[in-house]
Amino acid sequence: MRTLNDPILLETRAYVNGVWVDGEKTFDVENPATGEVIARVPDLSAEDVRKAIDAAHDAKRGWAQADVETRSTTLRKLFELMVENADDLATILTAEMGKLWTEARGEILYGASYVEWFSKEAKRGYSDMIPGPQNQTRNAARHDARLNPISRREHE
């Protein structure tokens, strides 16, 4: 595998509930093109996986309560990190998937473009309730019946 500019990007522990953890057992990740072992990663038990799923579910609630600016800023930072580290991420993807490096880099940047789009969309609320500038307030949106014929029929 090529040398990474930032070796910390090749993390071999599992991320569970905000903490990097090792498992009791591991399994090898091999480069399919060469058979070289590129990493040993945790082989988590079913119980460990359930804990990870529960923690992710709990984290979703916190994300849902975050204000739109926090969501947008967080996603924007993720986009910037993906672009900044595209070469290393492509190297890792190439080693674990066996695909061409240029193709892997293109996939990283393509995926990053979606994250960038969602960072912009995070500020837009396409619903009946629009988050206010403070996290504790919400504003109701009134639909104009001329633009929404279905709602006009419901009120006739």
N, C-alpha and C positions, 0 to 999 in steps of 0.2 A: 504494500500500500504506500502511496505517496506520503511524504511527511506533511503533517498538518501545520499550518501557520499558528493555530491555537489548539494545542492538544486537548485542552479541557472540554472541547466540543464532543470528543468521543467518550461519553459517559457510559460506564458499564454497570451502574447500579440502577435499581428501579426507583422511580419517583412516586412516593405514596404519601398523601396528606401533607405535602409541603416539605418532605424530608427524603433524601436519598438513602435507600436501604439496600442491604445485601440479603440475598436469600440463603436458606440453608443448603440448597443445591444450586448448581450452575449448569449451563449448557454452552457449547461452543457455537460461535457465529463464524461461518467459513465463507471465504471468497469463492463463489461458484466457478470462477474462471480458473483459479489456481489451486483451490483446496486449502489454501493457507488459513489458519485460524487467526481472525482479526480481533476477536474479543471473546471473553467469557462473561456471560450475563446471568442474572438471577433466574432460576426456574422456580417461580413462586408457587406456593401451595394454593389450593382452591380457597382456603380460608384467607390467605394473604390477598388473593385477587378480590374476594368479596369485600375485604376492608378497603382496598383501593377504590373499588366501585362506589362504596358507601361514602368515602371521603370525597370523591369526585362529585357525587350527587349533592353532598352538603356544600361543596364549593360553588356549585351552580347557583344555589340560592343567594350566596353572597354576590356573585357576578350579576345576577338579575336585579339586585338592589343597588348596585353601583350606579352612580350618575353617568349621564351620557358622555361627559367630558373625560371621566376616568376610563370608561370603556374605549373611547376613541384614542386616547393617549396611549393606553396599554397596547392596543392593536397596532398603532402606528410604530411604537417602539419595536414590537415583534417584527414588523415588516422591515424596518431599518436594520435590525440584527440579521435577518435572513439574507438581505442583500449584501451587507457588510461581510458576512461569512459564507457567501455562496460558493466560493472555491473549496473551502474545507468541507462544507456540507455535501458538495458534489463528489468530493474524494471519498467520503464515508459511504454515500449512496452507491457509488461505483463499486467499492470494495464489497459491500454486502449484497448487491444485486447483480453484479457482473455486466452492467451496461456501460456504454461509452461515457467517458467523462463529460464531453460536451453535451450529450443528451441529458445526463444527470443534472448538470448545471442549468440547462434550460428548464428542466422540471422544477428545480428549486426556485428559479426566478418567476416562472409561471405561477407557482403556488403563492409566492410572495405577492404577486399582483392581486390575487384574491384577498389576501390579508389587508393590503393597502385599501382596496375598494371597501371592505367591511369597516376599516377604520374611519372612513368618510361616512359610510352609511350609519354608523353607530350614533351619529348626531341627529339623525332623522328618525322621527317617530311616526310611523304610518299606521296609527291607530286612533281610537277615540280619545285616548288619554295621552297628553304630551307632558313629559317630565318638565318641571319648572327649573329655574336656575339654581335653586337650592334642592337638595335631595328629598326634603320633606314635603315638597309641594308638587301638585300635578294640576294641569289645566285641561279642561274639557274642550274638545274640538267640536264645532258645530258643522255638520255637513250641509252644503248648499244643495237643495233638492234639484236645482237645475243641472248640477253636475252629477247627481246620483239619483237617477229616475226610480230606482228600487225604493229608496227611502221615501220619495214623494208618494209613491203608491201606498206604502204602509201607513202614511199619515192622512190620506184622503178619506 
